[in-house]
Structure formats: C-alpha cells, structure tokens
C-alpha cells in the first residue's frame, strides 16, 4: 500500500477513543502485564496492556479488578511515576491489538519492555486489523523503553487527518501544552525481534516516531526500520529534540521518502551519532523549519535508494553539519535552499565520498524546479552582484579560488605552498581529494584550516606530497555560512634538468 501524507493535514488532530485528558495525577502504581491478549476490559485472571494503561491513566479502578488481577498491581506510594512492566507467558511475547490503545496520560509513566539487547515484547495489530497508531504519548516525562512496535498504518483510501505512527507525541487537545521530556529509547520500531534484521515484517508501519507537538523529546538507541514513510518526523513543535545513536534503515519506499524529516518549530534540535543507511530519499530533510538544528557525527551512507536526493537538505538559518561521514549518495552531499532564504549554515569537518553531485551545493533562486528542491542545481558561477548573492543559499558565498590549477613541489624541502582567494573574514578548510572525478572535490578528507585575511588571501604549506595529489577547499563565513567546493588544484613535481 502506498502512503503519501502531507504534514499540512496534521493541523487537525482527531478525537481519540474513550479517554479524556485528566489534569489530576493518579497515585503511582506498578502494573505487570501478564497476558498478550487484547479486547474489552473485564475482570478475569490476567492483566492486558489495555487494562494496564487504563489503570495508570486512572480510568480503571483497582477495586474493579479480580483478585488474581490485583496481584499484578503494586502501589508505589504517593503521587509519582507509575510503571508498566511485562511478564508474558513463554512463546506469547506478541501483543496483537484489536483496536487502537488509549493515549498515555499519566505523567512520569515508564513503559519498560525489558533491558535485553533484543526486545522481548512486541506490539502489533492483530491479523486483518488496521490500526493507525501504536502508542500515543499525551503527558509529560513519559519513557517508552525496550519494545518492538510495527504494522501501524492506514487502511487504503483513508484520509490523512489521523496521523499514523508507531509512537505519536502530542497533547490530546491541541490547545493544551505539548508533552515535555518524553524519552523513546532502546526500541525496535518497524521490525519484529522474531524476524531477521533488515527483512520486512508482514505489514509495514507508516511512520516510526512522530513528534507532532512535543518539547525536549529524546529519541535514542533505537532501531527504526522499514517504514513506508519517514522513520522520524516532526510537525508543529519539536524544540530541543534530541535524536541520538539510532540505527535508521530502509524507510520511505512507499511514502515520504526521507529518513528524518523536520518541519515546524525545531529550535535547538540535535541529530547526533546516528547510523542512517539505505533509505529511499534523503537521510535528513528540513522543510521550512523555525529554528536551527545541529547535525553532528552521523554516519550517512547509501541513502537515495529510490529517489535521487541530497543526503542532507537544509532550509532555514544557522544549521550546523559537522563531523559527519556522508558517502555513497545518489545525489549531492549537503544542499542548502535559496528559498525560503537560508543563510549562516555551517558545513565543516565532514567527509564526503562517492556522491552524484557536489559535496556542498548552494541553490540559487534562478533554479526553482522540483529537482532543485531535491538534488540542488550544481556548480554556481561567481556571484558578481548583490542580487545574485541575495538569491542564493548561504548568501551565495563564493567558493575559494586557488591561484593556480597546479602547484609545484619545492625541490629544496619537498613542500608545496597552496594559496588563493576567499571571502575576507572567513575560514578556509583545505581538503584532500582522493577520488578520480571531474566534479569539484569531492571533499574526501579535511587536512587544514586557515584564516583568510582582510585582503581575501589565504595560504598553507603542505609536506609529504607526491605528484598527482589533488586538493579542494571550502570557506565558512561567520555571517553567511559555508561555500561550495573550490575547483580542484593538483600537485606536480618540477622536472629535473637533464645532465649533459
């Protein structure tokens, strides 16, 4: 089933079943789920996940439980954080839902699937059941840990007014404050622990984690695989979002194609230390965000498997892309939009390799087709007017220009002095180019940083070189951001005169 959902429709959040939001915090309890069954709440011999959620939400009184069920509930004393834990029978570790679960409205709740490296508890729709959402987080300080969730999507033909996801974060009433300090960690989303990694489950989920409206959300140490759309997506608010140390693979082949897609308010967001591989489109795509994001120390490889897109596409101002490995992309490395105006974006100390395009591509407003919003527009000419600068990403900061297409190794000390021009006040990063390509760069390995003086000149002396070594460079200005790569220069040896 193909799924193509516009985030614009997320502005309407439908009424969710059975549960009205309560401002009253309930007495804290520990509830142990000891059955993988689902269905109507009833007094019997076991506690289901649906019943456990009703208990911690304060919607199912303990005195309504059977004596056997009461043994699965322990008071933790006073008002505080409740817990849901699991003790499922052997070989019955999959909870097959027959309808959507109530939202989680108990502040401080911890849902603990277990501490093992592989989840032992799986939550998925029952056979022939179509359920659009796994867990809905609607209160502060909730932690979801150690679960497998997959298979949550729409029925074909349904509208997109009910945003689907394995885990969805938003208040029930959009007039209420967003949930804060939600932690999603050590889960397997989109995959079952009962199947081989990187193979697809019987039914794909639509999205992994949707931070529709949440603040200080932490998404860390999860495996997020095989969603029809994005693995992680934001919409209205996601300030202080932290996406750390996740493995994000194989998403976006039947919907929104980008592994991580950020829009809405994303001030102070961070994407750090993730492995993002083999997704359909971009690894990270920003669409008209408010605020800036730091993208650091990620391994971004083999994305653009279905659509030729940039590994990272930036819109907006003052984003940082630093110390990432960006390789094997069917499009360019980092593309910066011209419209909406995008400026001050720093792209520094990254390693690029095996790209179909520039390592860094600043789009101009003269190119506004769909392709330009996915792949960039290639090398820019020198911007010789203010208007050309204004209409180009990062204010069209010009790439550095080496003084010569080739530099010669000194016969005295074996060094080479690389010098050239760049924007005054900027810092130039010099990169070694190891790939044999006609494209500027690629920026394979940074080897030096040098300041540009007020006259726009820079220079750097290199040693231990050999004939054929090639170099490129980028310039980063504190106001404008980072440039496209310089035209490559090559190192030559001075031929020794023949002895007569």
C-alpha positions in Angstrom: 0.0 0.0 0.0 1.4 3.3 -0.9 1.2 6.1 1.6 1.8 9.8 0.8 0.9 12.1 3.6 1.2 15.9 3.7 2.2 17.3 7.0 -0.3 20.2 6.4 -3.1 17.9 7.3 -1.6 17.3 10.7 -3.0 20.6 11.8 -6.2 18.7 12.7 -5.9 16.2 15.5 -9.0 13.9 15.7 -10.7 13.0 18.9 -9.2 9.8 20.4 -11.3 7.0 21.8 -12.5 6.5 25.4 -10.0 8.7 27.2 -10.5 12.4 28.2 -7.3 14.1 29.4 -7.2 14.4 33.2 -5.2 17.1 35.0 -5.2 15.0 38.1 -2.2 12.9 38.7 -3.0 9.5 40.0 -1.4 7.5 42.7 1.7 5.8 41.4 1.5 2.1 40.8 3.4 -0.7 39.2 1.3 -2.8 36.8 2.6 -6.1 35.4 1.1 -7.2 32.1 0.9 -11.0 32.2 -1.2 -11.7 29.1 -0.7 -11.0 25.4 -4.4 -10.9 24.8 -6.4 -7.8 23.8 -10.1 -6.9 23.9 -12.6 -5.4 26.2 -11.6 -4.6 29.7 -13.0 -7.2 32.1 -12.3 -8.8 35.5 -10.6 -12.1 34.8 -7.4 -13.9 35.6 -4.9 -11.7 33.7 -3.9 -8.1 33.1 -3.7 -7.0 29.5 -1.7 -4.0 28.2 -5.0 -2.1 27.5 -6.1 -2.7 31.1 -2.6 -1.6 32.4 -2.9 1.7 30.5 -6.4 2.2 31.9 -5.2 1.6 35.4 -2.2 4.1 35.3 -4.4 6.6 33.5 -6.8 6.5 36.4 -9.7 5.2 34.2 -9.8 1.7 35.7 -10.1 1.5 39.5 -8.2 -1.2 41.2 -11.3 -2.3 43.1 -12.8 -3.2 39.7 -10.1 -5.9 39.2 -10.4 -9.5 40.1 -8.4 -10.9 43.0 -6.0 -12.5 40.5 -5.6 -9.3 38.6 -4.9 -7.3 41.8 -1.8 -9.4 42.4 -0.3 -7.8 39.3 -0.7 -4.3 40.7 1.6 -2.8 43.3 1.3 0.6 44.9 4.5 2.7 44.7 3.2 5.1 47.4 2.1 8.7 46.9 1.8 10.6 43.7 4.7 9.9 41.3 5.7 7.9 38.3 3.8 4.8 37.5 5.3 1.8 35.7 4.0 -0.8 33.2 6.1 -3.9 33.0 5.7 -7.3 31.4 5.8 -10.9 32.4 4.3 -12.6 29.4 4.0 -16.4 29.2 6.7 -18.3 27.2 6.2 -18.1 23.5 3.5 -15.5 23.9 5.5 -12.3 23.6 3.5 -10.7 20.8 0.5 -8.5 21.8 -1.9 -8.3 18.9 -4.1 -5.3 19.2 -7.7 -5.4 18.0 -8.2 -1.6 18.2 -6.1 1.5 19.0 -4.8 1.8 22.6 -5.8 4.7 24.8 -3.4 7.6 24.9 -0.8 7.6 27.7 -1.9 10.4 30.0 -0.2 9.5 33.3 2.8 12.0 33.8 6.0 10.3 34.6 4.9 6.9 33.3 7.6 4.3 32.4 6.7 1.5 30.0 9.5 -1.0 30.4 9.7 -3.7 27.9 13.0 -5.1 29.3 16.7 -4.4 29.4 17.8 -7.1 26.9 19.5 -6.0 23.7 16.7 -7.6 21.7 13.1 -6.6 22.8 11.1 -9.5 24.3 7.7 -7.7 23.9 6.2 -6.9 20.5 3.1 -4.8 19.9 1.4 -5.0 16.5 -2.2 -5.1 15.0 -4.0 -8.4 15.0 -4.3 -10.2 11.8 -6.7 -8.4 9.4 -6.9 -5.4 11.8 -5.9 -2.0 10.6 -4.7 0.3 13.4 -3.1 3.6 12.6 -1.1 4.1 15.8 0.8 2.1 18.3 1.4 4.3 21.4 0.1 7.8 21.8 2.1 10.0 24.3 0.0 12.8 25.7 1.6 13.6 29.1 5.0 14.8 30.4 8.0 12.8 31.4 6.9 9.5 29.8 9.5 6.9 28.9 9.0 4.1 26.4 11.8 1.5 26.5 12.6 -1.9 25.2 9.6 -2.6 22.9 9.1 -3.7 19.4 6.3 -2.0 17.5 5.4 -2.5 13.9 2.5 -2.6 11.4 0.7 0.6 12.4 -0.8 2.3 9.3 -3.9 3.4 7.4 -6.4 1.3 5.5 -6.2 2.1 1.8 -8.4 5.0 1.0 -8.5 6.6 4.4 -7.7 10.2 4.7 -4.6 11.6 6.4 -6.4 13.5 9.2 -5.3 10.9 11.7 -1.5 11.0 11.7 -0.2 7.4 11.9 3.0 6.2 13.7 4.4 3.5 15.9 4.8 6.2 18.5 2.9 9.6 18.3 3.7 12.5 20.6 1.1 15.3 21.1 -1.4 16.6 23.6 -4.9 15.2 23.0 -6.3 18.7 22.8 -4.0 20.9 20.6 -4.9 23.9 22.9 -3.0 22.2 25.8 0.7 22.5 26.3 2.8 19.9 24.4 4.2 16.9 26.3 7.7 17.6 27.6 10.7 15.3 28.4 9.4 12.2 26.6 12.1 9.5 26.2 11.9 6.9 23.4 14.9 4.5 23.9 16.1 1.0 23.1 13.1 0.1 21.0 12.8 -1.7 17.7 10.3 0.3 15.5 9.1 -1.1 12.2 10.7 -4.5 12.9 9.9 -7.6 14.9 12.6 -9.3 17.0 11.2 -12.6 15.6 12.5 -12.0 12.1 15.9 -11.5 10.7 17.2 -7.9 10.8 16.7 -5.9 7.6 13.9 -8.1 6.3 10.5 -6.6 6.2 7.7 -7.6 8.7 4.3 -8.8 7.4 3.0 -5.3 7.5 4.9 -2.0 7.4 4.2 0.9 9.7 3.5 4.3 8.1 5.9 6.3 10.3 8.2 5.5 13.2 8.2 8.3 15.8 6.1 11.4 15.0 6.9 14.3 17.2 3.7 16.1 16.2 3.8 18.5 19.1 6.4 17.8 21.8 9.2 19.6 23.6 12.5 18.1 24.9 11.8 14.8 23.2 14.7 12.3 23.3 14.9 9.5 20.7 17.9 7.4 21.4 19.4 4.0 20.9 16.5 2.7 18.8 16.5 0.6 15.6 14.0 2.3 13.2 13.5 0.2 10.1 11.2 -0.4 7.1 8.5 2.3 7.4 6.5 3.3 4.4 7.3 6.9 5.2 9.9 8.6 7.4 11.5 7.0 10.4 11.3 10.2 12.4 9.0 13.2 11.5 8.1 16.5 13.2 5.3 18.8 12.6 4.0 21.6 14.8 6.7 21.8 17.6 9.8 19.8 18.4 12.0 22.2 20.3 15.1 20.7 21.9 14.6 17.4 20.1 17.5 15.0 20.5 17.9 12.2 18.0 21.0 10.2 19.2 22.7 6.9 18.5 19.9 5.3 16.5 20.1 2.9 13.5 17.7 4.1 10.8 17.5 1.9 7.8 15.2 1.1 4.9 12.5 3.7 5.3 10.4 5.8 2.9 9.9 3.4 0.0 6.1 3.9 -0.1 5.5 7.4 1.2 7.5 10.4 2.5 11.0 9.1 1.5 13.3 10.9 3.9 14.6 9.0 6.9 14.4 12.1 9.2 12.1 14.9 8.1 12.0 18.1 10.2 9.5 20.9 10.0 7.7 23.2 12.4 9.5 24.7 15.4 12.8 22.8 15.8 14.8 25.3 17.8 17.9 23.7 19.4 17.3 20.3 17.8 20.2 17.9 17.6 20.8 14.8 15.4 24.0 13.2 16.8 25.8 9.9 16.4 23.2 8.1 14.3 23.7 5.5 11.5 21.4 6.4 8.7 21.6 4.0 5.8 19.7 2.6 2.8 16.7 4.9 3.0 14.6 5.9 -0.1 15.4 9.6 -0.2 17.5 12.0 1.9 18.9 10.9 5.3 17.8 14.3 6.7 15.4 16.7 5.1 14.4 20.1 6.5 11.2 21.7 5.2 10.5 25.3 6.2 11.6 24.9 9.8 11.6 27.6 12.5 14.8 27.4 14.5 18.1 25.5 13.8 19.4 22.0 14.1 22.9 20.6 14.9 23.7 17.5 12.7 26.9 16.0 14.1 29.0 12.8 14.0 26.5 10.8 12.0 27.3 8.0 9.6 25.1 8.7 6.5 25.6 6.1 3.8 23.8 4.6 0.8 20.7 6.8 1.0 18.7 7.9 -2.0 17.9 4.3 -2.8 14.7 5.1 -4.7 14.9 8.9 -5.4 18.0 10.9 -6.3 18.2 13.4 -3.5 20.8 15.1 -1.4 22.0 13.2 1.7 21.1 16.3 3.7 18.8 19.1 2.5 18.7 22.3 4.6 16.2 25.1 4.6 16.5 27.9 7.1 19.3 29.6 9.0 22.2 28.8 11.3 22.1 25.0 11.0 25.3 23.1 11.7 26.5 20.0 9.8 29.8 19.0 11.4 32.0 15.9 11.6 29.7 13.6 9.6 30.6 10.8 7.2 28.4 11.2 4.1 29.0 8.6 1.4 27.5 6.6 -1.5 24.7 9.0 -2.2 22.7 9.0 -5.4 22.6 12.8 -5.2 24.9 15.5 -3.7 26.1 15.7 -0.1 24.6 18.8 1.5 22.2 21.1 -0.4 21.2 24.5 1.0 18.0 26.0 -0.3 17.7 29.5 -1.7 14.0 29.9 -0.9 12.9 30.2 1.8 16.1 32.3 2.3 18.7 30.2 4.0 21.8 31.7 5.5 24.5 31.1 8.1 24.6 27.4 7.7 28.0 25.8 8.6 29.2 22.7 6.9 32.5 21.8 8.4 34.9 18.9 9.0 32.8 16.4 7.2 34.0 13.5 5.0 32.2 13.1 1.6 32.7 10.3 -0.8 31.0 8.6 -3.8 28.4 11.2 -4.5 26.4 12.0 -7.6 26.9 15.8 -7.3 28.7 18.4 -5.2 29.7 17.8 -1.6 28.0 21.1 -0.8 25.6 22.7 -3.2 24.1 26.2 -2.7 20.9 26.5 -4.7 20.0 29.8 -6.5 16.5 31.2 -7.0 17.1 31.0 -10.7 16.5 27.3 -10.3 13.2 26.5 -8.5 12.1 23.2 -10.1 11.3 20.1 -8.1 14.7 18.7 -8.9 16.4 21.7 -7.3 14.5 21.1 -4.1 15.8 17.5 -4.0 19.2 17.5 -5.8 20.4 21.1 -5.9 21.4 22.9 -9.0 25.2 22.1 -9.4 28.1 24.5 -9.5 27.4 28.2 -9.2 29.1 30.9 -11.2 30.9 33.7 -9.4 28.2 35.9 -7.8 29.2 39.4 -9.1 26.2 41.3 -7.9 24.4 41.8 -4.6 21.2 40.4 -6.1 22.9 37.2 -7.1 24.2 36.8 -3.6 20.8 37.5 -2.0 19.1 34.9 -4.2 21.5 32.1 -3.4 21.7 29.8 -0.4 24.2 30.9 2.3 24.1 34.4 0.6 26.0 32.8 -2.3 29.4 32.9 -0.5 31.9 32.3 -3.3 34.0 29.2 -3.3 37.7 29.7 -2.6 39.8 30.1 -5.7 43.3 28.7 -5.8 45.9 31.0 -7.6 46.8 28.2 -10.0 45.2 24.9 -11.2 48.5 23.3 -10.3 51.2 23.8 -7.7 54.8 22.5 -7.7 56.7 20.6 -5.1 59.7 22.6 -3.9 62.9 20.8 -4.8 64.6 22.3 -1.7 62.3 21.0 1.1 59.6 18.9 -0.7 56.8 21.2 0.4 54.0 22.9 -1.6 52.5 26.3 -0.7 48.8 26.4 -1.6 47.5 29.9 -1.8 44.4 31.6 -3.1 41.5 34.0 -2.6 38.3 33.6 -0.4 35.8 35.8 1.3 37.6 38.2 3.7 37.0 37.2 7.4 36.2 33.6 6.5 38.0 30.4 7.5 39.1 28.0 4.7 39.2 24.3 5.1 41.5 22.5 2.7 40.5 19.0 1.7 42.4 16.2 0.0 40.7 14.8 -3.0 41.3 11.1 -3.5 38.5 10.2 -6.0 39.1 10.4 -9.7 36.2 12.6 -10.8 35.7 15.8 -12.7 33.3 17.2 -10.0 34.7 19.9 -7.7 36.0 18.0 -4.7 34.7 15.7 -3.6 35.7 16.7 -0.1 37.2 13.4 1.0 39.4 14.4 3.9 40.0 17.7 5.7 43.7 18.4 6.3 43.9 22.0 7.4 42.1 25.1 8.4 43.4 28.6 7.7 42.2 32.1 8.2 41.5 34.5 5.3 43.0 37.9 5.8 41.2 41.2 5.2 42.6 41.3 1.6 40.9 37.9 0.9 44.1 35.9 0.8 44.9 32.6 2.3 47.9 30.2 2.1 49.0 26.9 3.7 52.2 24.9 3.3 52.0 21.2 2.9 54.7 18.5 3.0 55.0 14.8 2.2 53.2 15.1 -1.1 53.6 13.3 -4.4 52.8 14.2 -8.0 49.1 13.9 -8.7 47.8 14.8 -5.2 44.7 16.9 -5.6 43.1 19.4 -3.2 39.9 21.4 -2.9 38.6 23.8 -0.3 35.6 25.5 1.2 35.2 28.8 3.0 33.0 29.4 6.0 32.0 33.0 6.9 30.6 33.7 10.4 27.6 35.5 8.9 27.0 33.8 5.6 27.9 30.2 6.3 29.8 27.7 4.1 30.6 27.9 0.4 30.6 25.3 -2.4 33.9 23.5 -3.1 36.7 25.2 -4.9 37.8 24.0 -8.3 40.4 21.3 -7.6 44.1 22.0 -7.8 46.8 19.4 -8.5 50.4 19.0 -7.2 53.2 18.5 -9.7 56.9 17.8 -9.5 59.4 20.1 -11.1 61.2 18.1 -13.7 64.9 17.8 -13.1 67.1 19.3 -15.9 68.9 16.7 -18.0 72.6 16.3 -17.2 74.8 17.0 -20.1 
